[in-house]
């Protein structure tokens, strides 16, 4: 498996297992199977509601000799209601306890959006708080302290655009090592890719398969199904592999880390094997044509009536 070296000096396996939408009852087995078949990178978040099960699977796999802690790369994230610097350490310690880990490989600010402390999901506009109340730079300082304390090896962000990243870059003592964003052929984000490359920030592609199992409230009736795209299907047929594998190989060819979610051992195996699949320049050119600038995770929840954020601001 190829690794990418982060600006922190640590390296991250280019393909990892996503756990968003993995039900608590399924994720334990999925992670155990994944580690057995060779996954070494697991992407988590407390908001996925399954960190305890992921932690149990990791701990048992270490105890059983399947994998050593130092061979693993574990990421988790700070949720939006914990941006106050005084809330960060307790949130991080809760994730560490749930994951049964002494340190994280990567800790990310999940969104450049703040909720009122204690509001897990906003129900009304006033549940969201402007960033002027919880400046990202102050939250970032607390992230840096977590590195100083040895609780986290690398720090970064998720769903950040150039403006929000720029704010951090101006002030940061420790530069963000990662920006985890939605990336796939329908949302190629080439400008963001160029910006991150220029500043030596790695990117992780989430929802790389089009996230068809996300909650109905995050779907629209007319949305294009990425895995059904005929161009992707034709390339897959020619290469004797699956459309999902083409999508993962595409992400890797762009030197982005990629975290497909699956709880199905056959599909997990298939996805892992895609790390060794090469696409030709011609295939990459065909895929480049598919860009629709189409988000599946469109941020509209943070832009509800009365919210201090517009959708454009969420991703700026
Ligand atoms: P499952 O967990 O049953 O395998 P994303 O990573 O973009 O969020 O997509 C996750 C969705 O894609 C889930 O519904 C997952 O289902 C499905 N999936 C994962 N791997 C594959 C694959 N190789 N082929 C088809 N669907 C897949």
Boltz pocket constraint, residues with backbone or C-beta under 6 A from the ligand:
constraints:
  - pocket:
      binder: B
      contacts: [[A, 18], [A, 20], [A, 206], [A, 207], [A, 208], [A, 209], [A, 210], [A, 211], [A, 212], [A, 213], [A, 227], [A, 242], [A, 244], [A, 245], [A, 259], [A, 260], [A, 261], [A, 262], [A, 263], [A, 264], [A, 267], [A, 268], [A, 270], [A, 271]]
      max_distance: 6.0
